[in-house]
């Protein structure tokens, strides 16, 4: 839970410090691409280091599980960036 909270705080800082509205769909697409890349890399590593293991499973070290985990972290980051954009907009009004 601490890691997810850190990701949220980083997202808030990112959204607040970058001027203008963020491209949330672009962030989600980039996160999905990174998730796929990491899932393939770690899935292949698990397949070769532990043959017959769970390289494609959704559990620990599984490629699908890694992809889903990264997408969840990207969504938390995007929520934080959205909050940061909102705070930036509210500070400009004062």
C-alpha positions in Angstrom: 0.0 0.0 0.0 2.9 2.4 0.7 4.1 2.0 -2.9 0.7 2.8 -4.3 0.5 5.9 -2.1 4.0 7.0 -3.3 2.8 6.6 -6.9 -0.3 8.7 -6.1 1.9 11.5 -4.5 4.3 11.4 -7.5 1.3 11.7 -9.8 -0.1 14.7 -7.9 3.3 16.4 -8.0 3.6 15.6 -11.7 0.2 17.1 -12.5 0.8 20.2 -10.4 4.3 21.0 -11.6 3.7 20.5 -15.3 1.9 23.5 -16.7 -1.3 23.0 -18.7 -3.6 20.1 -18.9 -2.1 16.6 -19.1 -2.8 14.1 -21.9 -4.3 11.4 -19.7 -5.0 9.0 -22.6 -1.4 9.4 -23.8 -0.2 8.6 -20.3 -2.4 5.5 -20.2 -1.2 4.4 -23.6 2.4 4.8 -22.7 1.8 3.0 -19.4 0.2 0.1 -21.3 3.1 -0.1 -23.7 5.6 -0.2 -20.7 3.4 -2.8 -19.0 3.4 -5.0 -22.1 7.2 -4.7 -22.4 7.8 -5.5 -18.8 5.3 -8.3 -18.9 7.0 -9.9 -21.9 10.5 -9.5 -20.4 9.6 -10.8 -17.0 7.4 -13.5 -18.4 10.3 -14.8 -20.6 12.7 -14.6 -17.7 10.3 -16.7 -15.6 9.8 -19.1 -18.4 13.5 -19.7 -18.9 14.6 -19.5 -15.2 11.7 -21.7 -14.0 10.6 -23.9 -16.8 7.1 -25.3 -16.3 6.4 -22.5 -13.9 3.8 -19.8 -14.0 5.3 -17.5 -16.7 1.9 -16.7 -18.3 -0.2 -17.0 -15.2 -1.8 -14.1 -13.3 0.0 -14.9 -10.0 3.4 -14.0 -8.8 5.9 -13.5 -11.7 3.3 -14.2 -14.3 3.3 -12.0 -17.4 -0.4 -11.3 -17.2 -0.1 -10.4 -13.5 2.8 -8.1 -14.2 0.8 -6.3 -16.9 -2.3 -5.9 -14.8 -0.1 -4.6 -11.9 1.6 -2.0 -14.0 -1.8 -0.9 -15.5 -3.1 -0.4 -12.0 -0.1 1.7 -11.0 -0.5 3.8 -14.2 -4.2 4.4 -13.3 -3.2 5.5 -9.8 -0.6 7.8 -11.3 -3.1 9.3 -13.7 -5.6 9.9 -10.8 -2.7 11.7 -9.0 -2.0 13.7 -12.1 -5.6 14.6 -12.4 -5.7 15.8 -8.8 -2.5 17.8 -9.4 -4.0 19.5 -12.5 -7.1 20.3 -10.4 -4.9 21.8 -7.6 -2.9 23.8 -10.2 -6.2 25.2 -11.7 -7.5 26.1 -8.2 -4.2 27.9 -7.3 -4.4 30.0 -10.5 -7.8 31.3 -9.6 -6.6 32.9 -6.4 
